[in-house]
Amino acid sequence: MNLQPVIGLEIHIQLKTKSKMFCGCNNKGENEPPNTTVCAICMGHPGTLPVLNDQALKWGVLLGMALNCEIPTYSKFDRKNYFYPDLAKGYQISQFDLPVATGGNLEIDIPNTKAPRQIMNIRITRAHLEEDAAKSMHSDDGKATFVDYNRAGTPLVETVTEPDFRTAEEAKYFLQELQRIARYLGISDADMEKGHLRCDANISLRKIDDQGLPIDDVLHPKTEVKNINSFNAVERALNYEIKRQTELWQTNSPPSISSTRGWNEEKGITEAQRTKEESHDYRYFPEPDLPPLDLSDIREEMKSKLPELPRARRARFMDEYGLTYSDARILTDDPEWSYFTENVFSELRAWLATTGEIEGTDAEINEATKAKLAKLVGGWLTSKLMGLMSEQSIDIRILKITPENFAHFLTLIYENKINSTAAREILGIMLEAGEDPQQIVEERGLGQMGDENELEEIIENVIKNNPAEIEKLKAGEVKVLKFLIGVIMKETKGRANPKIAETILNKLLGIEKSE
């Protein structure tokens, strides 16, 4: 029996407005003591009236545009009725039949070259605005539950996809791309671990033929998986559920009703919670305390606010700067890193114009120079600089190195004025103090040796002091060369150019060509 997963996602993104969705309470209650950023409105006291947060409305429309959705002229809010301790009013103000965005799509890339689909076009059913519920916290002994209403009323935009995912990996990459989009738009930090981005995954299986095509169009009862708080957890939870449901199918007992299961991170399993509600169970009706919305003016305003999005920026970085897909993906993952990278390339172009390699900063760089710069920038940013920053827990937003200084640092490497050993030392100093690289080179004597006569004298002494290794090299033991170059680098305190040093060593030993 051939089975295919059918997966759809419901993603809540917490908007980082200053105030809550329908009142003036501080929207940063997660950082405050429990039940301190609350008022009569978000606590659901009788007789209170909500007032819509204009910024949240605009950001909901903006996200809809980023997802290529249609923004209708008219929208409204509805009451979603259900009882739970974290919902003081007994209903949630949400949107039902007239959301702020409908019928979109998002095309994403799958970096895994072995994945069945390298590019996916995921259909977006809708994006709608709603208020968040309070946060329930359970005691360690399980005997008490506490409710913190600081989160109640926090603005959310919920994105609902069509069931277009076929693997858990695809769902994970979609969520990561949605996180990038939210950050590029500046509407949310979208941190899953902090609950800024929360995902419920709906999954079922269906039979397919030998060509991988569905045998029929029937969608079987789905299982909604909740309590997923990281990208890796999304992948693990869905893979577990695929395995669990496959075993049910193989025993002729596939899920017969829609249900909700929770992901247990510690055990690595999903656990049954309840049967899943249908929309009619919530008894939606128009919110009487909020007037209908005319979105025509906001729709026009938000068109001018839509920035270049992550996928488009990745493609441009590859085309314009010659970066590999891997480097472009890393450097556009965070908008701040993409701005830093772009400024570095801009500074390097300006420098190339002063050297005469290109005529003006807008001139086309030949492919060889573009490739060389791309390798230089990509390698030193993604591997060296990011690696050092990770070791020291330094975020790009507090980085002391300016794009101008980093570009200057790269020009020193490009012109062979410093070697790789000195470059690593210089970068470490720049990271700590933000100093100009040229000043560091001059103060610490880290520049490449320019006097070949001085270098030749040092190499002659190395030959004299290492007769056994010299004889082995002459006898053809090429691996000794690395040892001798290391000695030379030590004697020159890392200032020698290894290639020049090797050339001089071979010349002095009468070796025409090193292997």
C-alpha positions as CSV (number, residue, x, y, z in Angstrom):
1,M,0.0,0.0,0.0
2,N,1.4,3.4,-1.1
3,L,0.5,6.2,1.2
4,Q,1.1,10.0,0.9
5,P,1.0,12.5,3.8
6,V,-1.4,15.5,3.3
7,I,-0.3,18.3,5.6
8,G,-1.7,21.8,6.2
9,L,-0.5,24.4,8.7
10,E,-2.2,27.0,10.9
11,I,0.4,29.5,12.0
12,H,-0.1,32.3,14.6
13,I,2.3,35.2,14.5
14,Q,2.4,37.5,17.4
15,L,2.5,41.2,16.3
16,K,5.0,43.4,18.1
17,T,2.7,46.5,18.4
18,K,3.2,48.8,21.4
19,S,-0.3,48.1,22.7
20,K,-2.7,45.1,22.6
21,M,-5.3,44.4,20.0
22,F,-8.3,46.0,21.5
23,C,-7.0,48.1,24.4
24,G,-4.1,50.3,25.4
25,C,-2.3,47.8,27.6
26,N,1.4,47.3,27.1
27,N,2.0,44.5,24.6
28,K,5.3,43.4,26.2
29,G,3.6,41.6,29.1
30,E,5.8,38.5,28.6
31,N,8.6,40.4,30.2
32,E,6.5,41.6,33.2
33,P,5.2,39.9,36.4
34,P,2.0,37.9,35.8
35,N,-1.2,39.8,35.5
36,T,0.3,43.3,35.6
37,T,-0.3,44.4,32.0
38,V,-4.0,44.0,32.0
39,C,-7.2,46.1,32.1
40,A,-10.9,45.6,32.2
41,I,-11.1,45.2,28.4
42,C,-8.5,42.4,28.0
43,M,-9.8,40.8,31.2
44,G,-13.3,40.6,29.7
45,H,-15.2,42.7,32.3
46,P,-18.8,43.2,31.4
47,G,-19.7,46.5,29.8
48,T,-16.2,47.2,28.3
49,L,-15.8,48.1,24.6
50,P,-12.9,47.1,22.4
51,V,-11.1,49.6,20.1
52,L,-9.2,48.2,17.2
53,N,-5.4,48.7,17.1
54,D,-4.8,50.5,13.8
55,Q,-1.2,49.3,13.5
56,A,-2.2,45.6,13.9
57,L,-4.7,46.0,11.1
58,K,-2.1,47.5,8.8
59,W,0.4,44.8,9.6
60,G,-2.2,42.1,9.0
61,V,-2.8,43.6,5.5
62,L,1.0,43.9,4.9
63,L,1.6,40.2,5.7
64,G,-1.3,39.3,3.4
65,M,0.4,41.2,0.6
66,A,3.7,39.5,1.3
67,L,1.9,36.2,0.9
68,N,0.4,37.3,-2.4
69,C,-3.1,37.3,-1.0
70,E,-6.0,39.3,-2.2
71,I,-6.9,42.1,0.1
72,P,-10.6,42.6,0.1
73,T,-12.3,46.0,0.2
74,Y,-14.4,45.0,3.2
75,S,-13.5,42.9,6.3
76,K,-15.0,42.4,9.7
77,F,-14.5,40.8,13.1
78,D,-16.4,37.9,14.6
79,R,-16.9,36.3,17.9
80,K,-15.6,32.8,18.2
81,N,-17.4,31.3,21.2
82,Y,-15.8,28.7,23.5
83,F,-15.1,28.3,27.1
84,Y,-11.6,27.8,28.6
85,P,-9.9,29.3,31.7
86,D,-7.5,31.4,29.5
87,L,-10.4,33.1,27.8
88,A,-12.0,35.4,30.3
89,K,-14.8,36.7,28.0
90,G,-16.0,33.2,27.0
91,Y,-15.3,34.2,23.4
92,Q,-12.4,35.3,21.2
93,I,-12.6,38.2,18.9
94,S,-11.4,36.8,15.6
95,Q,-12.3,36.8,11.9
96,F,-14.4,34.2,10.1
97,D,-15.9,34.8,6.7
98,L,-14.4,38.2,5.8
99,P,-10.7,38.1,6.9
100,V,-8.1,40.8,5.9
101,A,-6.4,38.5,3.3
102,T,-7.5,35.5,1.2
103,G,-6.3,33.2,-1.6
104,G,-2.5,33.7,-1.7
105,N,0.5,31.6,-2.3
106,L,4.2,31.4,-1.3
107,E,6.9,29.9,-3.3
108,I,9.8,28.5,-1.3
109,D,13.1,26.6,-2.0
110,I,14.1,23.4,-0.3
111,P,17.9,23.4,0.3
112,N,18.0,19.6,0.6
113,T,19.0,18.4,-2.9
114,K,17.6,15.0,-2.1
115,A,14.2,16.3,-1.4
116,P,11.4,15.2,-3.7
117,R,10.5,18.8,-4.5
118,Q,13.2,21.5,-4.8
119,I,10.7,24.3,-5.2
120,M,7.2,24.4,-3.8
121,N,4.3,26.8,-4.4
122,I,2.2,26.6,-1.2
123,R,-1.4,28.0,-1.5
124,I,-2.5,30.3,1.3
125,T,-6.2,29.9,2.3
126,R,-6.4,33.0,4.4
127,A,-4.7,35.3,6.9
128,H,-6.8,36.8,9.6
129,L,-6.5,38.9,12.7
130,E,-7.5,37.9,16.2
131,E,-6.6,38.4,19.8
132,D,-4.5,36.0,21.8
133,A,-5.7,34.1,24.9
134,A,-4.1,34.2,28.3
135,K,-1.4,31.8,29.2
136,S,-2.1,28.7,31.4
137,M,0.7,27.4,33.6
138,H,0.6,24.1,35.5
139,S,2.2,23.4,38.8
140,D,5.0,20.7,38.9
141,D,2.8,18.3,40.8
142,G,-0.1,18.8,38.4
143,K,-2.5,19.8,41.1
144,A,-2.9,23.4,40.2
145,T,-3.2,25.6,37.2
146,F,-2.4,29.3,37.1
147,V,-3.5,31.8,34.5
148,D,-1.4,34.8,33.4
149,Y,-3.6,37.3,31.6
150,N,-0.7,39.5,30.4
151,R,-0.9,37.7,27.0
152,A,-4.7,38.1,26.7
153,G,-5.5,40.5,23.9
154,T,-2.1,40.3,22.2
155,P,-2.5,40.9,18.4
156,L,-2.2,37.8,16.3
157,V,-2.3,37.2,12.6
158,E,-3.2,33.6,11.8
159,T,-2.0,32.2,8.4
160,V,-3.8,29.1,7.2
161,T,-2.4,27.1,4.3
162,E,-4.0,24.6,2.0
163,P,-2.9,20.9,2.6
164,D,-0.1,21.2,0.1
165,F,2.8,19.8,2.1
166,R,3.9,16.2,1.4
167,T,6.8,15.9,3.9
168,A,7.6,17.1,7.4
169,E,10.7,18.8,6.0
170,E,8.7,20.9,3.6
171,A,6.5,22.1,6.5
172,K,9.7,23.1,8.5
173,Y,11.2,25.1,5.6
174,F,7.9,26.9,5.0
175,L,7.8,28.0,8.6
176,Q,11.3,29.2,8.5
177,E,10.6,31.2,5.4
178,L,7.5,32.7,7.0
179,Q,9.6,33.6,10.0
180,R,12.0,35.5,7.7
181,I,9.1,37.3,6.0
182,A,7.7,38.5,9.3
183,R,11.1,39.8,10.3
184,Y,11.7,41.5,7.0
185,L,8.3,43.2,7.3
186,G,9.3,44.3,10.9
187,I,5.9,43.1,12.3
188,S,7.2,40.4,14.6
189,D,10.3,38.8,16.1
190,A,8.6,35.4,15.2
191,D,10.7,33.5,17.8
192,M,9.1,30.1,18.2
193,E,10.8,29.4,21.5
194,K,9.2,32.5,22.9
195,G,5.8,31.8,21.5
196,H,5.9,34.7,19.0
197,L,5.3,32.2,16.2
198,R,3.2,29.1,17.0
199,C,2.2,26.3,14.7
200,D,-0.6,23.7,14.6
201,A,-0.1,21.1,12.0
202,N,-3.0,19.2,10.4
203,I,-2.1,15.8,8.9
204,S,-3.8,12.8,7.3
205,L,-2.7,10.1,4.8
206,R,-4.2,9.0,1.5
207,K,-3.6,6.2,-1.0
208,I,-1.6,6.9,-4.1
209,D,-0.9,4.8,-7.2
210,D,2.5,3.6,-8.5
211,Q,3.1,6.9,-10.2
212,G,2.6,8.8,-6.9
213,L,-0.8,10.2,-7.9
214,P,-3.8,10.2,-5.5
215,I,-6.2,7.4,-6.2
216,D,-9.1,9.7,-5.4
217,D,-9.7,13.3,-4.2
218,V,-11.0,12.3,-0.8
219,L,-9.3,13.9,2.2
220,H,-9.5,11.6,5.2
221,P,-10.1,12.7,8.8
222,K,-7.2,14.9,9.9
223,T,-5.2,14.9,13.1
224,E,-4.2,18.4,14.5
225,V,-0.9,18.4,16.3
226,K,-0.4,21.1,18.9
227,N,2.3,22.3,21.4
228,I,5.0,22.5,18.8
229,N,7.6,25.1,19.8
230,S,10.5,24.8,17.4
231,F,11.2,24.1,13.8
232,N,12.9,20.8,14.6
233,A,9.9,19.8,16.7
234,V,7.6,20.5,13.8
235,E,9.6,18.0,11.7
236,R,9.9,15.4,14.4
237,A,6.2,15.6,15.4
238,L,5.0,15.3,11.8
239,N,7.4,12.4,11.1
240,Y,6.1,10.6,14.2
241,E,2.5,11.2,13.2
242,I,3.2,9.9,9.7
243,K,4.7,6.8,11.1
244,R,1.8,6.4,13.6
245,Q,-0.9,6.8,11.0
246,T,0.9,4.6,8.5
247,E,0.7,1.8,11.1
248,L,-3.0,2.4,11.6
249,W,-3.6,2.2,7.8
250,Q,-1.6,-1.0,7.6
251,T,-3.8,-2.6,10.2
252,N,-7.0,-1.5,8.4
253,S,-7.9,1.0,11.1
254,P,-7.1,4.5,9.8
255,P,-8.3,7.5,11.8
256,S,-12.1,7.7,11.4
257,I,-12.7,11.1,13.1
258,S,-10.8,14.4,13.2
259,S,-8.9,14.7,16.5
260,T,-6.3,16.8,18.3
261,R,-3.0,15.5,19.7
262,G,-0.3,17.2,21.6
263,W,3.4,16.9,20.9
264,N,5.4,15.6,23.9
265,E,8.9,16.9,23.3
266,E,10.5,14.9,26.1
267,K,9.0,11.6,25.0
268,G,9.2,12.3,21.3
269,I,5.6,11.3,20.7
270,T,2.1,12.8,20.1
271,E,-0.5,12.2,22.7
272,A,-4.3,12.1,22.3
273,Q,-6.1,15.2,23.7
274,R,-9.7,15.5,22.3
275,T,-11.8,15.2,19.2
276,K,-11.4,18.2,16.9
277,E,-14.0,20.9,16.8
278,E,-15.6,22.0,13.6
279,S,-16.3,25.7,12.7
280,H,-19.9,25.4,13.5
281,D,-19.1,24.4,17.1
282,Y,-17.8,27.9,17.7
283,R,-21.1,29.6,16.8
284,Y,-19.4,32.5,15.0
285,F,-21.3,35.7,14.6
286,P,-20.3,39.3,13.7
287,E,-18.7,41.2,16.6
288,P,-21.3,43.7,17.6
289,D,-18.9,46.1,19.3
290,L,-16.6,46.6,16.3
291,P,-17.8,48.2,13.0
292,P,-17.0,46.6,9.6
293,L,-13.7,47.6,8.0
294,D,-13.1,49.4,4.7
295,L,-9.6,48.4,3.7
296,S,-9.3,50.3,0.4
297,D,-7.1,53.1,1.8
298,I,-5.0,50.8,3.9
299,R,-4.5,48.5,1.0
300,E,-3.1,51.3,-1.1
301,E,-0.9,52.6,1.8
302,M,0.6,49.1,2.5
303,K,1.6,48.6,-1.2
304,S,4.3,51.2,-0.7
305,K,5.5,49.6,2.6
306,L,6.2,46.1,1.1
307,P,10.0,45.6,1.1
308,E,12.1,43.2,-0.9
309,L,11.4,39.8,0.6
310,P,13.9,37.1,1.6
311,R,13.6,34.9,-1.5
312,A,13.9,37.8,-3.9
313,R,16.9,39.1,-1.9
314,R,18.6,35.7,-2.0
315,A,18.2,35.5,-5.8
316,R,19.6,39.1,-6.2
317,F,22.6,38.4,-4.0
318,M,23.4,35.4,-6.1
319,D,23.0,37.2,-9.4
320,E,24.4,40.6,-8.4
321,Y,27.2,39.5,-6.1
322,G,27.9,36.0,-7.3
323,L,27.3,34.4,-3.9
324,T,26.6,30.7,-3.7
325,Y,23.0,29.7,-2.8
326,S,24.3,28.5,0.6
327,D,26.1,31.8,1.4
328,A,23.1,33.9,0.1
329,R,20.7,31.9,2.2
330,I,22.8,32.4,5.4
331,L,23.4,36.1,4.7
332,T,19.7,36.9,4.0
333,D,18.3,34.8,6.9
334,D,18.3,37.9,9.1
335,P,17.5,41.3,7.5
336,E,20.2,42.9,9.6
337,W,22.8,40.5,8.1
338,S,21.6,41.2,4.6
339,Y,22.0,45.0,5.1
340,F,25.5,44.5,6.5
341,T,26.4,42.2,3.6
342,E,25.1,44.7,1.0
343,N,27.0,47.6,2.6
344,V,30.2,45.5,2.6
345,F,29.8,44.8,-1.2
346,S,29.0,48.4,-1.8
347,E,32.3,49.5,0.0
348,L,34.3,46.9,-2.0
349,R,32.9,48.2,-5.3
350,A,33.8,51.7,-4.3
351,W,37.4,50.5,-3.5
352,L,37.7,48.6,-6.8
353,A,36.7,51.8,-8.6
354,T,39.6,53.7,-6.9
355,T,42.1,50.9,-8.0
356,G,40.9,51.1,-11.6
357,E,39.7,47.5,-11.6
358,I,36.2,48.8,-12.5
359,E,35.2,52.2,-13.9
360,G,32.8,53.7,-11.3
361,T,30.8,52.0,-8.6
362,D,28.0,51.2,-10.9
363,A,30.2,49.5,-13.5
364,E,29.8,45.8,-14.3
365,I,32.4,43.6,-12.6
366,N,34.0,40.9,-14.7
367,E,33.0,37.4,-13.8
368,A,36.4,36.4,-12.5
369,T,36.6,39.4,-10.1
370,K,33.0,38.9,-9.0
371,A,33.7,35.2,-8.2
372,K,36.8,36.2,-6.3
373,L,35.0,38.8,-4.2
374,A,32.0,36.5,-3.6
375,K,34.3,33.8,-2.3
376,L,36.2,36.3,-0.1
377,V,33.1,38.0,1.3
378,G,31.0,34.8,1.7
379,G,33.8,32.9,3.4
380,W,34.9,35.5,5.9
381,L,31.3,36.5,6.8
382,T,29.6,33.1,7.1
383,S,32.5,31.1,8.4
384,K,35.0,33.4,10.2
385,L,33.0,36.3,11.5
386,M,29.8,34.5,12.2
387,G,31.8,31.7,13.9
388,L,33.6,34.2,16.2
389,M,30.3,36.0,17.0
390,S,28.6,32.7,17.8
391,E,31.4,31.7,20.2
392,Q,31.1,35.0,22.0
393,S,27.2,35.2,21.8
394,I,27.4,38.5,19.8
395,D,24.3,39.5,17.9
396,I,24.6,41.4,14.6
397,R,22.7,44.3,16.2
398,I,25.4,44.9,18.7
399,L,28.4,44.2,16.4
400,K,31.1,46.8,16.8
401,I,32.6,46.1,13.3
402,T,31.1,48.5,10.7
403,P,30.6,47.4,7.1
404,E,33.2,50.0,6.1
405,N,35.9,48.5,8.4
406,F,35.0,45.0,7.4
407,A,35.3,45.9,3.7
408,H,38.7,47.5,4.4
409,F,39.8,44.4,6.2
410,L,38.9,42.3,3.2
411,T,40.8,44.6,0.9
412,L,44.0,43.9,2.9
413,I,43.4,40.2,2.3
414,Y,42.5,40.7,-1.4
415,E,45.8,42.6,-1.9
416,N,47.9,40.1,0.0
417,K,48.9,42.7,2.6
418,I,48.1,40.3,5.4
419,N,48.0,36.5,5.4
420,S,45.3,34.3,6.8
421,T,46.9,33.9,10.2
422,A,47.3,37.6,10.7
423,A,43.8,38.2,9.3
424,R,42.2,35.9,12.0
425,E,44.1,37.8,14.7
426,I,43.0,41.2,13.3
427,L,39.4,40.1,13.0
428,G,39.4,39.0,16.7
429,I,40.7,42.4,17.7
430,M,38.1,44.2,15.5
431,L,35.3,42.1,17.0
432,E,36.4,43.1,20.5
433,A,37.1,46.8,20.0
434,G,35.7,47.8,16.6
435,E,39.1,49.3,15.6
436,D,40.2,50.1,12.0
437,P,42.0,47.1,10.5
438,Q,44.8,49.2,9.1
439,Q,45.5,50.8,12.5
440,I,45.7,47.3,14.0
441,V,48.1,46.1,11.3
442,E,50.4,49.1,11.9
443,E,50.3,49.0,15.7
444,R,50.9,45.3,16.0
445,G,53.2,44.7,13.0
446,L,50.9,42.2,11.3
447,G,51.4,43.2,7.7
448,Q,52.8,40.8,5.2
449,M,56.6,40.9,4.7
450,G,57.4,43.0,1.7
451,D,61.2,42.6,1.7
452,E,62.0,39.3,0.0
453,N,65.7,39.7,0.8
454,E,64.8,39.7,4.5
455,L,62.6,36.6,4.0
456,E,65.4,34.8,2.1
457,E,67.8,35.3,5.0
458,I,65.3,33.8,7.4
459,I,64.7,30.8,5.1
460,E,68.4,30.3,4.8
461,N,68.6,30.0,8.6
462,V,65.6,27.6,8.6
463,I,67.5,25.4,6.1
464,K,70.6,25.5,8.2
465,N,68.8,24.6,11.4
466,N,66.8,21.7,10.0
467,P,69.2,19.5,8.0
468,A,67.3,16.3,8.5
469,E,64.0,17.7,7.2
470,I,65.8,19.3,4.3
471,E,67.3,16.0,3.3
472,K,63.8,14.3,3.5
473,L,62.4,17.1,1.3
474,K,65.2,16.7,-1.3
475,A,64.5,12.9,-1.2
476,G,60.9,13.5,-2.3
477,E,59.0,13.5,1.1
478,V,56.7,16.3,0.1
479,K,54.8,16.2,3.5
480,V,58.0,17.7,5.1
481,L,57.3,20.9,3.1
482,K,54.3,21.8,5.3
483,F,56.5,21.5,8.4
484,L,59.2,23.7,7.0
485,I,56.7,26.4,5.9
486,G,55.3,26.3,9.5
487,V,58.8,26.9,10.9
488,I,59.2,29.8,8.5
489,M,55.9,31.3,9.5
490,K,56.9,31.0,13.2
491,E,60.2,32.7,12.6
492,T,58.5,35.6,10.7
493,K,55.7,35.8,13.4
494,G,53.2,34.9,10.8
495,R,54.1,37.8,8.5
496,A,55.5,35.8,5.6
497,N,53.4,35.0,2.5
498,P,53.4,31.1,2.5
499,K,53.4,30.9,-1.3
500,I,56.3,33.3,-1.6
501,A,58.1,31.4,1.2
502,E,57.6,28.1,-0.6
503,T,59.0,29.6,-3.9
504,I,62.1,30.9,-2.2
505,L,62.7,27.7,-0.3
506,N,62.5,25.6,-3.5
507,K,64.8,28.1,-5.2
508,L,67.4,27.8,-2.5
509,L,67.2,24.0,-2.5
510,G,67.3,23.8,-6.3
511,I,63.9,22.2,-6.4
512,E,62.3,23.3,-9.7
513,K,58.7,22.5,-8.7
514,S,57.0,21.4,-5.5
515,E,54.6,18.5,-5.7
